[in-house]
Amino acid sequence: LLALMFLGFVGMSSPARAASPGDLIICDGNHAVYYIGEDEKRYTFPNDKIFLTWYSDFDAIKHVTCDEIQDHTLGGVVKYRAGMRLVKMPSIPVVYAVSPDGELRPIKNERQAKELYGEEWAKRVDDLSEAFFPRYFIGDELGDEELPEGMIVEGEDGSVLQVDEDGEVVNVNDVLSRE
């Protein structure tokens, strides 16, 4: 599905050159979309759900030659962005909050999920393929009244806030951008 969506948006453009750190790239014959990191390596998005936790649309994807993609060593797989979605494995009913660096924090129960994410919390849960699950690690279960690190919340004044590593809610309006 991800490949079809990407190809539908960028498959007809002519190849660009010189992918730079921060670029999203794709080439003909290769259905993967890659992010070029500061280390000049390419990082692949496993699916559209993960891609859409980092970007709101597919407009920034550049079409490059397949030779250029090969010029960038594969650096790894992009994980879910912390605070954007909840995940679970299809075979296990445990729901996890995604924290930075791929840490998954088990949510205790439905009551806690509703308190943290609202009545519609279940609509925020994605099945994480068991093939990708080993790229994450299980952290401690979320404590009562604990906000998971990376969680995005809206302030009373409409500002965008995020839970930092100390559990504090900080304003991130100035740091949230494509970069």
Secondary structure, DSSP 8 states (H G I E B T S, - for coil): -HHHHHHHHHTTS--B----TT-EEEETTEEEEEEE-TTS-EEE-SSHHHHHHH-SSSTTEEEB-HHHHHTS-EEEE----TTT-EEE-TT----EEEEGGGEEEE---HHHHHHHH-TTGGGGEEE--TTTGGGSEE-----TT---TT-EEE-TTS-EEEE-TTS-EEE-TTT-S--
